[in-house]
Amino acid sequence: MLKIRPIINSGVDEIFGFKTCCGARAFDQNLELLLTNQGPTPLTIPSHCDLETDRGPERVDYLMPHGPQRIGPGETRAFYCQMDDSRWRRVTRIVFYDTQGRSYAADLKPEPNRAGT
């Protein structure tokens, strides 16, 4: 069992954020995805997920950190990415996969400003 907890505008940008000497942003991550392994065995989760929207599924394959992440029983790992607010409002479900081909989904609660509410 994998618990998925998305946090939009979590302040992770402030944690990662720093400016180069030219003033360009090095990181602009505003979506934090906390994954907690609630099962008895380790899981290995690749650094991508699918967002289910009214337009169908959309793959997000630019999660940080890159590459598969091992999550032991009871452990939590975080993935980060930049997410456009208008795209995020259309998301109704997030699906992650493990390297064994199993899927883990989290339904998003309706919020004010989400499409259709």
Biopython code that builds the backbone (N, CA, C, O; Angstrom):
import numpy as np
from Bio.PDB.StructureBuilder import StructureBuilder

atoms = [
    (1, "MET", "N", (0.848, -1.177, 0.000)),
    (1, "MET", "CA", (0.000, 0.000, 0.000)),
    (1, "MET", "C", (0.892, 1.239, 0.000)),
    (1, "MET", "O", (1.823, 1.348, 0.798)),
    (2, "LEU", "N", (0.600, 2.151, -0.888)),
    (2, "LEU", "CA", (1.367, 3.384, -0.995)),
    (2, "LEU", "C", (0.425, 4.560, -0.781)),
    (2, "LEU", "O", (-0.526, 4.748, -1.538)),
    (3, "LYS", "N", (0.690, 5.338, 0.240)),
    (3, "LYS", "CA", (-0.099, 6.547, 0.500)),
    (3, "LYS", "C", (0.543, 7.692, -0.266)),
    (3, "LYS", "O", (1.751, 7.911, -0.175)),
    (4, "ILE", "N", (-0.267, 8.415, -1.018)),
    (4, "ILE", "CA", (0.212, 9.537, -1.833)),
    (4, "ILE", "C", (-0.420, 10.807, -1.290)),
    (4, "ILE", "O", (-1.642, 10.922, -1.195)),
    (5, "ARG", "N", (0.432, 11.753, -0.937)),
    (5, "ARG", "CA", (-0.059, 13.030, -0.393)),
    (5, "ARG", "C", (0.531, 14.179, -1.205)),
    (5, "ARG", "O", (1.702, 14.518, -1.031)),
    (6, "PRO", "N", (-0.267, 14.785, -2.092)),
    (6, "PRO", "CA", (0.227, 15.939, -2.852)),
    (6, "PRO", "C", (0.069, 17.224, -2.053)),
    (6, "PRO", "O", (-0.931, 17.423, -1.363)),
    (7, "ILE", "N", (1.067, 18.089, -2.155)),
    (7, "ILE", "CA", (1.015, 19.392, -1.501)),
    (7, "ILE", "C", (1.397, 20.438, -2.542)),
    (7, "ILE", "O", (2.566, 20.561, -2.906)),
    (8, "ILE", "N", (0.420, 21.182, -3.012)),
    (8, "ILE", "CA", (0.681, 22.219, -4.015)),
    (8, "ILE", "C", (1.071, 23.501, -3.282)),
    (8, "ILE", "O", (0.524, 23.815, -2.224)),
    (9, "ASN", "N", (2.009, 24.225, -3.848)),
    (9, "ASN", "CA", (2.518, 25.468, -3.256)),
    (9, "ASN", "C", (2.936, 25.259, -1.807)),
    (9, "ASN", "O", (2.567, 26.030, -0.921)),
    (10, "SER", "N", (3.709, 24.209, -1.584)),
    (10, "SER", "CA", (4.064, 23.791, -0.232)),
    (10, "SER", "C", (5.189, 24.602, 0.393)),
    (10, "SER", "O", (5.504, 24.414, 1.569)),
    (11, "GLY", "N", (5.787, 25.483, -0.358)),
    (11, "GLY", "CA", (6.933, 26.213, 0.153)),
    (11, "GLY", "C", (8.239, 25.525, -0.195)),
    (11, "GLY", "O", (9.313, 26.005, 0.167)),
    (12, "VAL", "N", (8.152, 24.400, -0.899)),
    (12, "VAL", "CA", (9.383, 23.698, -1.283)),
    (12, "VAL", "C", (10.228, 24.580, -2.196)),
    (12, "VAL", "O", (11.453, 24.457, -2.224)),
    (13, "ASP", "N", (9.580, 25.460, -2.936)),
    (13, "ASP", "CA", (10.319, 26.387, -3.787)),
    (13, "ASP", "C", (11.263, 27.233, -2.945)),
    (13, "ASP", "O", (12.386, 27.517, -3.361)),
    (14, "GLU", "N", (10.813, 27.633, -1.769)),
    (14, "GLU", "CA", (11.670, 28.431, -0.883)),
    (14, "GLU", "C", (12.825, 27.603, -0.343)),
    (14, "GLU", "O", (13.927, 28.114, -0.141)),
    (15, "ILE", "N", (12.563, 26.313, -0.111)),
    (15, "ILE", "CA", (13.624, 25.439, 0.385)),
    (15, "ILE", "C", (14.677, 25.221, -0.701)),
    (15, "ILE", "O", (15.873, 25.373, -0.456)),
    (16, "PHE", "N", (14.220, 24.864, -1.906)),
    (16, "PHE", "CA", (15.143, 24.604, -3.007)),
    (16, "PHE", "C", (15.626, 25.884, -3.674)),
    (16, "PHE", "O", (16.724, 25.939, -4.227)),
    (17, "GLY", "N", (14.781, 26.914, -3.612)),
    (17, "GLY", "CA", (15.013, 28.097, -4.404)),
    (17, "GLY", "C", (16.293, 28.831, -4.039)),
    (17, "GLY", "O", (16.589, 29.077, -2.870)),
    (18, "PHE", "N", (17.010, 29.159, -5.041)),
    (18, "PHE", "CA", (18.130, 30.066, -4.888)),
    (18, "PHE", "C", (18.356, 30.691, -6.252)),
    (18, "PHE", "O", (17.903, 30.166, -7.269)),
    (19, "LYS", "N", (19.023, 31.758, -6.267)),
    (19, "LYS", "CA", (19.238, 32.464, -7.522)),
    (19, "LYS", "C", (20.686, 32.318, -7.952)),
    (19, "LYS", "O", (21.605, 32.309, -7.133)),
    (20, "THR", "N", (20.857, 32.206, -9.234)),
    (20, "THR", "CA", (22.217, 32.177, -9.753)),
    (20, "THR", "C", (22.745, 33.603, -9.782)),
    (20, "THR", "O", (22.019, 34.542, -9.458)),
    (21, "CYS", "N", (23.965, 33.763, -10.156)),
    (21, "CYS", "CA", (24.542, 35.106, -10.200)),
    (21, "CYS", "C", (23.813, 35.994, -11.205)),
    (21, "CYS", "O", (23.868, 37.220, -11.102)),
    (22, "CYS", "N", (23.134, 35.391, -12.172)),
    (22, "CYS", "CA", (22.419, 36.163, -13.186)),
    (22, "CYS", "C", (20.969, 36.424, -12.807)),
    (22, "CYS", "O", (20.264, 37.127, -13.531)),
    (23, "GLY", "N", (20.507, 35.870, -11.680)),
    (23, "GLY", "CA", (19.143, 36.093, -11.239)),
    (23, "GLY", "C", (18.142, 35.087, -11.774)),
    (23, "GLY", "O", (16.954, 35.212, -11.476)),
    (24, "ALA", "N", (18.559, 34.098, -12.547)),
    (24, "ALA", "CA", (17.630, 33.092, -13.059)),
    (24, "ALA", "C", (17.338, 32.075, -11.967)),
    (24, "ALA", "O", (18.216, 31.754, -11.167)),
    (25, "ARG", "N", (16.131, 31.575, -11.928)),
    (25, "ARG", "CA", (15.759, 30.583, -10.924)),
    (25, "ARG", "C", (16.410, 29.256, -11.267)),
    (25, "ARG", "O", (16.382, 28.819, -12.418)),
    (26, "ALA", "N", (16.980, 28.632, -10.290)),
    (26, "ALA", "CA", (17.572, 27.315, -10.497)),
    (26, "ALA", "C", (16.523, 26.227, -10.328)),
    (26, "ALA", "O", (16.556, 25.220, -11.035)),
    (27, "PHE", "N", (15.596, 26.418, -9.402)),
    (27, "PHE", "CA", (14.520, 25.472, -9.179)),
    (27, "PHE", "C", (13.230, 26.272, -9.042)),
    (27, "PHE", "O", (13.225, 27.351, -8.451)),
    (28, "ASP", "N", (12.155, 25.751, -9.581)),
    (28, "ASP", "CA", (10.864, 26.404, -9.423)),
    (28, "ASP", "C", (9.814, 25.356, -9.073)),
    (28, "ASP", "O", (8.701, 25.368, -9.599)),
    (29, "GLN", "N", (10.185, 24.466, -8.190)),
    (29, "GLN", "CA", (9.312, 23.368, -7.798)),
    (29, "GLN", "C", (8.205, 23.891, -6.884)),
    (29, "GLN", "O", (8.490, 24.506, -5.857)),
    (30, "ASN", "N", (6.947, 23.651, -7.251)),
    (30, "ASN", "CA", (5.848, 24.105, -6.412)),
    (30, "ASN", "C", (4.892, 22.977, -6.027)),
    (30, "ASN", "O", (3.900, 23.212, -5.337)),
    (31, "LEU", "N", (5.189, 21.741, -6.476)),
    (31, "LEU", "CA", (4.363, 20.601, -6.094)),
    (31, "LEU", "C", (5.240, 19.564, -5.411)),
    (31, "LEU", "O", (6.229, 19.093, -5.971)),
    (32, "GLU", "N", (4.860, 19.225, -4.206)),
    (32, "GLU", "CA", (5.555, 18.198, -3.429)),
    (32, "GLU", "C", (4.625, 16.992, -3.343)),
    (32, "GLU", "O", (3.452, 17.127, -2.996)),
    (33, "LEU", "N", (5.154, 15.819, -3.659)),
    (33, "LEU", "CA", (4.385, 14.581, -3.608)),
    (33, "LEU", "C", (5.037, 13.662, -2.582)),
    (33, "LEU", "O", (6.127, 13.140, -2.813)),
    (34, "LEU", "N", (4.372, 13.467, -1.457)),
    (34, "LEU", "CA", (4.905, 12.621, -0.399)),
    (34, "LEU", "C", (4.332, 11.219, -0.566)),
    (34, "LEU", "O", (3.114, 11.041, -0.585)),
    (35, "LEU", "N", (5.202, 10.231, -0.685)),
    (35, "LEU", "CA", (4.802, 8.840, -0.853)),
    (35, "LEU", "C", (5.246, 8.055, 0.372)),
    (35, "LEU", "O", (6.434, 8.018, 0.692)),
    (36, "THR", "N", (4.299, 7.429, 1.054)),
    (36, "THR", "CA", (4.586, 6.646, 2.248)),
    (36, "THR", "C", (4.245, 5.187, 1.989)),
    (36, "THR", "O", (3.120, 4.861, 1.609)),
    (37, "ASN", "N", (5.212, 4.323, 2.195)),
    (37, "ASN", "CA", (5.009, 2.889, 2.039)),
    (37, "ASN", "C", (4.332, 2.365, 3.300)),
    (37, "ASN", "O", (4.953, 2.293, 4.360)),
    (38, "GLN", "N", (3.066, 2.002, 3.184)),
    (38, "GLN", "CA", (2.313, 1.489, 4.327)),
    (38, "GLN", "C", (2.268, -0.035, 4.337)),
    (38, "GLN", "O", (1.555, -0.635, 5.141)),
    (39, "GLY", "N", (3.025, -0.655, 3.449)),
    (39, "GLY", "CA", (3.051, -2.110, 3.375)),
    (39, "GLY", "C", (4.244, -2.701, 4.095)),
    (39, "GLY", "O", (5.069, -1.970, 4.642)),
    (40, "PRO", "N", (4.342, -4.051, 4.099)),
    (40, "PRO", "CA", (5.401, -4.735, 4.839)),
    (40, "PRO", "C", (6.695, -4.956, 4.050)),
    (40, "PRO", "O", (7.690, -5.402, 4.623)),
    (41, "THR", "N", (6.702, -4.655, 2.762)),
    (41, "THR", "CA", (7.895, -4.885, 1.949)),
    (41, "THR", "C", (8.317, -3.600, 1.241)),
    (41, "THR", "O", (7.479, -2.732, 0.996)),
    (42, "PRO", "N", (9.599, -3.465, 0.910)),
    (42, "PRO", "CA", (10.062, -2.270, 0.196)),
    (42, "PRO", "C", (9.416, -2.157, -1.187)),
    (42, "PRO", "O", (9.079, -3.159, -1.817)),
    (43, "LEU", "N", (9.255, -0.926, -1.635)),
    (43, "LEU", "CA", (8.765, -0.628, -2.976)),
    (43, "LEU", "C", (9.816, 0.200, -3.690)),
    (43, "LEU", "O", (10.522, 0.994, -3.068)),
    (44, "THR", "N", (9.916, 0.013, -4.986)),
    (44, "THR", "CA", (10.763, 0.873, -5.804)),
    (44, "THR", "C", (9.858, 1.609, -6.773)),
    (44, "THR", "O", (9.161, 0.999, -7.583)),
    (45, "ILE", "N", (9.880, 2.935, -6.676)),
    (45, "ILE", "CA", (8.970, 3.795, -7.430)),
    (45, "ILE", "C", (9.767, 4.628, -8.423)),
    (45, "ILE", "O", (10.626, 5.409, -8.012)),
    (46, "PRO", "N", (9.502, 4.481, -9.737)),
    (46, "PRO", "CA", (10.158, 5.338, -10.733)),
    (46, "PRO", "C", (9.715, 6.797, -10.575)),
    (46, "PRO", "O", (8.696, 7.084, -9.948)),
    (47, "SER", "N", (10.488, 7.693, -11.145)),
    (47, "SER", "CA", (10.235, 9.135, -10.981)),
    (47, "SER", "C", (9.285, 9.674, -12.049)),
    (47, "SER", "O", (9.608, 10.610, -12.780)),
    (48, "HIS", "N", (8.113, 9.060, -12.118)),
    (48, "HIS", "CA", (7.047, 9.588, -12.974)),
    (48, "HIS", "C", (5.707, 9.187, -12.377)),
    (48, "HIS", "O", (5.621, 8.267, -11.564)),
    (49, "CYS", "N", (4.667, 9.893, -12.794)),
    (49, "CYS", "CA", (3.309, 9.559, -12.371)),
    (49, "CYS", "C", (2.357, 9.992, -13.469)),
    (49, "CYS", "O", (2.739, 10.707, -14.396)),
    (50, "ASP", "N", (1.119, 9.551, -13.354)),
    (50, "ASP", "CA", (0.068, 9.983, -14.270)),
    (50, "ASP", "C", (-0.927, 10.835, -13.501)),
    (50, "ASP", "O", (-1.298, 10.519, -12.371)),
    (51, "LEU", "N", (-1.346, 11.910, -14.127)),
    (51, "LEU", "CA", (-2.398, 12.765, -13.595)),
    (51, "LEU", "C", (-3.650, 12.485, -14.397)),
    (51, "LEU", "O", (-3.648, 12.637, -15.619)),
    (52, "GLU", "N", (-4.709, 12.082, -13.739)),
    (52, "GLU", "CA", (-5.969, 11.860, -14.434)),
    (52, "GLU", "C", (-6.763, 13.154, -14.394)),
    (52, "GLU", "O", (-6.957, 13.757, -13.339)),
    (53, "THR", "N", (-7.219, 13.566, -15.581)),
    (53, "THR", "CA", (-7.962, 14.813, -15.721)),
    (53, "THR", "C", (-9.192, 14.573, -16.576)),
    (53, "THR", "O", (-9.403, 13.470, -17.079)),
    (54, "ASP", "N", (-10.005, 15.614, -16.738)),
    (54, "ASP", "CA", (-11.170, 15.512, -17.613)),
    (54, "ASP", "C", (-10.764, 15.327, -19.075)),
    (54, "ASP", "O", (-11.600, 14.979, -19.908)),
    (55, "ARG", "N", (-9.520, 15.550, -19.384)),
    (55, "ARG", "CA", (-8.998, 15.374, -20.751)),
    (55, "ARG", "C", (-8.294, 14.030, -20.931)),
    (55, "ARG", "O", (-7.734, 13.754, -21.992)),
    (56, "GLY", "N", (-8.325, 13.199, -19.891)),
    (56, "GLY", "CA", (-7.635, 11.913, -19.933)),
    (56, "GLY", "C", (-6.354, 11.971, -19.130)),
    (56, "GLY", "O", (-6.034, 13.001, -18.535)),
    (57, "PRO", "N", (-5.612, 10.860, -19.109)),
    (57, "PRO", "CA", (-4.377, 10.831, -18.316)),
    (57, "PRO", "C", (-3.264, 11.654, -18.960)),
    (57, "PRO", "O", (-3.140, 11.721, -20.183)),
    (58, "GLU", "N", (-2.465, 12.271, -18.108)),
    (58, "GLU", "CA", (-1.303, 13.050, -18.561)),
    (58, "GLU", "C", (-0.094, 12.568, -17.772)),
    (58, "GLU", "O", (-0.113, 12.574, -16.541)),
    (59, "ARG", "N", (0.946, 12.157, -18.463)),
    (59, "ARG", "CA", (2.166, 11.658, -17.813)),
    (59, "ARG", "C", (3.024, 12.829, -17.358)),
    (59, "ARG", "O", (3.230, 13.784, -18.107)),
    (60, "VAL", "N", (3.518, 12.752, -16.136)),
    (60, "VAL", "CA", (4.504, 13.690, -15.610)),
    (60, "VAL", "C", (5.787, 12.888, -15.436)),
    (60, "VAL", "O", (5.889, 12.052, -14.538)),
    (61, "ASP", "N", (6.761, 13.144, -16.298)),
    (61, "ASP", "CA", (7.997, 12.355, -16.273)),
    (61, "ASP", "C", (9.216, 13.199, -15.922)),
    (61, "ASP", "O", (10.347, 12.856, -16.267)),
    (62, "TYR", "N", (8.968, 14.300, -15.235)),
    (62, "TYR", "CA", (10.063, 15.196, -14.861)),
    (62, "TYR", "C", (10.126, 15.408, -13.344)),
    (62, "TYR", "O", (10.478, 16.489, -12.872)),
    (63, "LEU", "N", (9.781, 14.363, -12.594)),
    (63, "LEU", "CA", (9.835, 14.465, -11.133)),
    (63, "LEU", "C", (11.276, 14.441, -10.653)),
    (63, "LEU", "O", (12.138, 13.788, -11.243)),
    (64, "MET", "N", (11.517, 15.167, -9.569)),
    (64, "MET", "CA", (12.826, 15.146, -8.905)),
    (64, "MET", "C", (12.636, 14.442, -7.574)),
    (64, "MET", "O", (11.603, 14.661, -6.942)),
    (65, "PRO", "N", (13.538, 13.628, -7.111)),
    (65, "PRO", "CA", (14.778, 13.253, -7.776)),
    (65, "PRO", "C", (14.498, 12.284, -8.934)),
    (65, "PRO", "O", (13.505, 11.557, -8.939)),
    (66, "HIS", "N", (15.393, 12.303, -9.893)),
    (66, "HIS", "CA", (15.254, 11.449, -11.068)),
    (66, "HIS", "C", (15.641, 10.022, -10.717)),
    (66, "HIS", "O", (16.474, 9.782, -9.843)),
    (67, "GLY", "N", (15.030, 9.096, -11.403)),
    (67, "GLY", "CA", (15.368, 7.694, -11.226)),
    (67, "GLY", "C", (14.516, 7.019, -10.171)),
    (67, "GLY", "O", (13.809, 7.680, -9.410)),
    (68, "PRO", "N", (14.586, 5.697, -10.131)),
    (68, "PRO", "CA", (13.783, 4.938, -9.169)),
    (68, "PRO", "C", (14.207, 5.227, -7.735)),
    (68, "PRO", "O", (15.390, 5.397, -7.439)),
    (69, "GLN", "N", (13.213, 5.278, -6.854)),
    (69, "GLN", "CA", (13.454, 5.541, -5.440)),
    (69, "GLN", "C", (12.935, 4.361, -4.628)),
    (69, "GLN", "O", (11.783, 3.954, -4.775)),
    (70, "ARG", "N", (13.786, 3.818, -3.777)),
    (70, "ARG", "CA", (13.391, 2.709, -2.906)),
    (70, "ARG", "C", (12.751, 3.294, -1.654)),
    (70, "ARG", "O", (13.299, 4.194, -1.018)),
    (71, "ILE", "N", (11.569, 2.758, -1.312)),
    (71, "ILE", "CA", (10.846, 3.212, -0.125)),
    (71, "ILE", "C", (10.605, 1.989, 0.757)),
    (71, "ILE", "O", (9.822, 1.108, 0.403)),
    (72, "GLY", "N", (11.270, 1.938, 1.889)),
    (72, "GLY", "CA", (11.110, 0.829, 2.816)),
    (72, "GLY", "C", (9.790, 0.913, 3.563)),
    (72, "GLY", "O", (9.134, 1.954, 3.545)),
    (73, "PRO", "N", (9.392, -0.174, 4.222)),
    (73, "PRO", "CA", (8.153, -0.162, 5.001)),
    (73, "PRO", "C", (8.174, 0.968, 6.035)),
    (73, "PRO", "O", (9.131, 1.112, 6.796)),
    (74, "GLY", "N", (7.112, 1.757, 6.050)),
    (74, "GLY", "CA", (6.998, 2.864, 6.996)),
    (74, "GLY", "C", (7.743, 4.124, 6.595)),
    (74, "GLY", "O", (7.628, 5.148, 7.268)),
    (75, "GLU", "N", (8.506, 4.066, 5.511)),
    (75, "GLU", "CA", (9.283, 5.244, 5.080)),
    (75, "GLU", "C", (8.476, 6.129, 4.138)),
    (75, "GLU", "O", (7.546, 5.682, 3.467)),
    (76, "THR", "N", (8.863, 7.387, 4.115)),
    (76, "THR", "CA", (8.264, 8.367, 3.211)),
    (76, "THR", "C", (9.358, 8.956, 2.334)),
    (76, "THR", "O", (10.434, 9.298, 2.823)),
    (77, "ARG", "N", (9.089, 9.074, 1.060)),
    (77, "ARG", "CA", (9.979, 9.747, 0.113)),
    (77, "ARG", "C", (9.178, 10.859, -0.550)),
    (77, "ARG", "O", (7.957, 10.772, -0.678)),
    (78, "ALA", "N", (9.875, 11.889, -0.962)),
    (78, "ALA", "CA", (9.223, 13.019, -1.619)),
    (78, "ALA", "C", (9.723, 13.148, -3.045)),
    (78, "ALA", "O", (10.911, 12.987, -3.326)),
    (79, "PHE", "N", (8.799, 13.441, -3.928)),
    (79, "PHE", "CA", (9.107, 13.833, -5.295)),
    (79, "PHE", "C", (8.641, 15.276, -5.444)),
    (79, "PHE", "O", (7.728, 15.726, -4.753)),
    (80, "TYR", "N", (9.292, 15.993, -6.367)),
    (80, "TYR", "CA", (8.991, 17.405, -6.580)),
    (80, "TYR", "C", (8.906, 17.693, -8.072)),
    (80, "TYR", "O", (9.576, 17.055, -8.882)),
    (81, "CYS", "N", (8.066, 18.670, -8.419)),
    (81, "CYS", "CA", (8.018, 19.135, -9.807)),
    (81, "CYS", "C", (7.368, 20.512, -9.845)),
    (81, "CYS", "O", (6.841, 20.998, -8.844)),
    (82, "GLN", "N", (7.417, 21.115, -10.997)),
    (82, "GLN", "CA", (6.742, 22.380, -11.234)),
    (82, "GLN", "C", (5.392, 22.045, -11.846)),
    (82, "GLN", "O", (5.315, 21.247, -12.780)),
    (83, "MET", "N", (4.330, 22.646, -11.330)),
    (83, "MET", "CA", (2.995, 22.368, -11.826)),
    (83, "MET", "C", (2.247, 23.677, -12.053)),
    (83, "MET", "O", (2.136, 24.513, -11.155)),
    (84, "ASP", "N", (1.748, 23.834, -13.248)),
    (84, "ASP", "CA", (0.940, 24.989, -13.609)),
    (84, "ASP", "C", (-0.403, 24.916, -12.879)),
    (84, "ASP", "O", (-1.036, 23.861, -12.852)),
    (85, "ASP", "N", (-0.835, 26.021, -12.293)),
    (85, "ASP", "CA", (-2.079, 26.040, -11.527)),
    (85, "ASP", "C", (-3.287, 25.603, -12.351)),
    (85, "ASP", "O", (-4.140, 24.871, -11.849)),
    (86, "SER", "N", (-3.375, 26.036, -13.597)),
    (86, "SER", "CA", (-4.536, 25.663, -14.409)),
    (86, "SER", "C", (-4.523, 24.163, -14.717)),
    (86, "SER", "O", (-5.581, 23.538, -14.781)),
    (87, "ARG", "N", (-3.364, 23.597, -14.902)),
    (87, "ARG", "CA", (-3.266, 22.148, -15.121)),
    (87, "ARG", "C", (-3.633, 21.412, -13.832)),
    (87, "ARG", "O", (-4.375, 20.430, -13.873)),
    (88, "TRP", "N", (-3.129, 21.869, -12.705)),
    (88, "TRP", "CA", (-3.389, 21.225, -11.422)),
    (88, "TRP", "C", (-4.878, 21.207, -11.083)),
    (88, "TRP", "O", (-5.370, 20.226, -10.525)),
    (89, "ARG", "N", (-5.596, 22.273, -11.408)),
    (89, "ARG", "CA", (-7.025, 22.344, -11.109)),
    (89, "ARG", "C", (-7.822, 21.263, -11.838)),
    (89, "ARG", "O", (-8.901, 20.889, -11.378)),
    (90, "ARG", "N", (-7.322, 20.758, -12.954)),
    (90, "ARG", "CA", (-8.017, 19.714, -13.719)),
    (90, "ARG", "C", (-7.751, 18.304, -13.192)),
    (90, "ARG", "O", (-8.428, 17.358, -13.595)),
    (91, "VAL", "N", (-6.780, 18.156, -12.303)),
    (91, "VAL", "CA", (-6.392, 16.824, -11.833)),
    (91, "VAL", "C", (-7.411, 16.297, -10.825)),
    (91, "VAL", "O", (-7.753, 16.977, -9.857)),
    (92, "THR", "N", (-7.889, 15.079, -11.066)),
    (92, "THR", "CA", (-8.821, 14.431, -10.143)),
    (92, "THR", "C", (-8.190, 13.243, -9.432)),
    (92, "THR", "O", (-8.684, 12.787, -8.402)),
    (93, "ARG", "N", (-7.087, 12.745, -9.996)),
    (93, "ARG", "CA", (-6.446, 11.560, -9.425)),
    (93, "ARG", "C", (-4.981, 11.529, -9.840)),
    (93, "ARG", "O", (-4.625, 11.942, -10.944)),
    (94, "ILE", "N", (-4.128, 11.029, -8.929)),
    (94, "ILE", "CA", (-2.700, 10.850, -9.209)),
    (94, "ILE", "C", (-2.400, 9.360, -9.106)),
    (94, "ILE", "O", (-2.835, 8.693, -8.167)),
    (95, "VAL", "N", (-1.650, 8.842, -10.086)),
    (95, "VAL", "CA", (-1.314, 7.422, -10.094)),
    (95, "VAL", "C", (0.205, 7.262, -10.191)),
    (95, "VAL", "O", (0.838, 7.786, -11.107)),
    (96, "PHE", "N", (0.775, 6.534, -9.236)),
    (96, "PHE", "CA", (2.179, 6.140, -9.271)),
    (96, "PHE", "C", (2.247, 4.646, -9.542)),
    (96, "PHE", "O", (1.263, 3.929, -9.363)),
    (97, "TYR", "N", (3.402, 4.186, -9.971)),
    (97, "TYR", "CA", (3.619, 2.783, -10.298)),
    (97, "TYR", "C", (4.891, 2.311, -9.609)),
    (97, "TYR", "O", (5.802, 3.102, -9.365)),
    (98, "ASP", "N", (4.950, 1.022, -9.296)),
    (98, "ASP", "CA", (6.211, 0.482, -8.808)),
    (98, "ASP", "C", (6.883, -0.303, -9.932)),
    (98, "ASP", "O", (6.297, -0.498, -10.997)),
    (99, "THR", "N", (8.091, -0.742, -9.696)),
    (99, "THR", "CA", (8.847, -1.440, -10.740)),
    (99, "THR", "C", (8.316, -2.846, -10.996)),
    (99, "THR", "O", (8.771, -3.517, -11.922)),
    (100, "GLN", "N", (7.362, -3.298, -10.189)),
    (100, "GLN", "CA", (6.723, -4.600, -10.396)),
    (100, "GLN", "C", (5.445, -4.473, -11.230)),
    (100, "GLN", "O", (4.768, -5.471, -11.476)),
    (101, "GLY", "N", (5.111, -3.253, -11.665)),
    (101, "GLY", "CA", (3.944, -3.038, -12.509)),
    (101, "GLY", "C", (2.651, -2.761, -11.764)),
    (101, "GLY", "O", (1.597, -2.640, -12.388)),
    (102, "ARG", "N", (2.709, -2.659, -10.450)),
    (102, "ARG", "CA", (1.505, -2.342, -9.679)),
    (102, "ARG", "C", (1.276, -0.838, -9.664)),
    (102, "ARG", "O", (2.225, -0.054, -9.688)),
    (103, "SER", "N", (0.005, -0.445, -9.623)),
    (103, "SER", "CA", (-0.330, 0.982, -9.588)),
    (103, "SER", "C", (-0.906, 1.352, -8.225)),
    (103, "SER", "O", (-1.507, 0.532, -7.531)),
    (104, "TYR", "N", (-0.699, 2.620, -7.868)),
    (104, "TYR", "CA", (-1.163, 3.174, -6.601)),
    (104, "TYR", "C", (-1.771, 4.533, -6.909)),
    (104, "TYR", "O", (-1.116, 5.394, -7.495)),
    (105, "ALA", "N", (-3.020, 4.725, -6.514)),
    (105, "ALA", "CA", (-3.715, 5.957, -6.880)),
    (105, "ALA", "C", (-4.196, 6.713, -5.652)),
    (105, "ALA", "O", (-4.449, 6.133, -4.596)),
    (106, "ALA", "N", (-4.313, 8.010, -5.821)),
    (106, "ALA", "CA", (-4.892, 8.877, -4.801)),
    (106, "ALA", "C", (-5.884, 9.804, -5.480)),
    (106, "ALA", "O", (-5.535, 10.545, -6.398)),
    (107, "ASP", "N", (-7.126, 9.753, -5.014)),
    (107, "ASP", "CA", (-8.136, 10.684, -5.503)),
    (107, "ASP", "C", (-7.934, 12.018, -4.809)),
    (107, "ASP", "O", (-7.654, 12.070, -3.611)),
    (108, "LEU", "N", (-8.077, 13.090, -5.565)),
    (108, "LEU", "CA", (-7.946, 14.425, -4.979)),
    (108, "LEU", "C", (-9.306, 14.913, -4.542)),
    (108, "LEU", "O", (-10.302, 14.732, -5.242)),
    (109, "LYS", "N", (-9.337, 15.528, -3.392)),
    (109, "LYS", "CA", (-10.579, 16.095, -2.894)),
    (109, "LYS", "C", (-10.904, 17.341, -3.712)),
    (109, "LYS", "O", (-10.011, 18.111, -4.065)),
    (110, "PRO", "N", (-12.187, 17.534, -4.011)),
    (110, "PRO", "CA", (-12.558, 18.755, -4.705)),
    (110, "PRO", "C", (-12.192, 19.980, -3.866)),
    (110, "PRO", "O", (-12.396, 19.996, -2.652)),
    (111, "GLU", "N", (-11.661, 20.981, -4.512)),
    (111, "GLU", "CA", (-11.302, 22.228, -3.852)),
    (111, "GLU", "C", (-11.950, 23.379, -4.577)),
    (111, "GLU", "O", (-12.247, 23.269, -5.767)),
    (112, "PRO", "N", (-12.178, 24.481, -3.893)),
    (112, "PRO", "CA", (-12.589, 25.669, -4.628)),
    (112, "PRO", "C", (-11.508, 25.967, -5.668)),
    (112, "PRO", "O", (-10.328, 25.736, -5.403)),
    (113, "ASN", "N", (-11.862, 26.445, -6.777)),
    (113, "ASN", "CA", (-10.971, 26.764, -7.893)),
    (113, "ASN", "C", (-10.639, 25.543, -8.737)),
    (113, "ASN", "O", (-9.982, 25.698, -9.766)),
    (114, "ARG", "N", (-11.055, 24.337, -8.360)),
    (114, "ARG", "CA", (-10.849, 23.172, -9.236)),
    (114, "ARG", "C", (-11.906, 23.233, -10.318)),
    (114, "ARG", "O", (-13.011, 23.721, -10.083)),
    (115, "ALA", "N", (-11.583, 22.752, -11.477)),
    (115, "ALA", "CA", (-12.533, 22.763, -12.593)),
    (115, "ALA", "C", (-13.818, 22.048, -12.184)),
    (115, "ALA", "O", (-13.775, 20.974, -11.583)),
    (116, "GLY", "N", (-14.941, 22.641, -12.508)),
    (116, "GLY", "CA", (-16.227, 22.016, -12.242)),
    (116, "GLY", "C", (-16.760, 22.228, -10.841)),
    (116, "GLY", "O", (-17.812, 21.686, -10.502)),
    (117, "THR", "N", (-16.077, 22.992, -10.022)),
    (117, "THR", "CA", (-16.595, 23.205, -8.666)),
    (117, "THR", "C", (-16.899, 24.664, -8.457)),
    (117, "THR", "O", (-17.346, 25.053, -7.378)),
]
sb = StructureBuilder()
sb.init_structure("model")
sb.init_model(0)
sb.init_chain("A")
sb.init_seg("    ")
for serial, (resi, resn, name, xyz) in enumerate(atoms, 1):
    if name == "N":
        sb.init_residue(resn, " ", resi, " ")
    sb.init_atom(name, np.array(xyz, "f"), 0.0, 1.0, " ", f" {name:<3s}", serial, name[0])
structure = sb.get_structure()
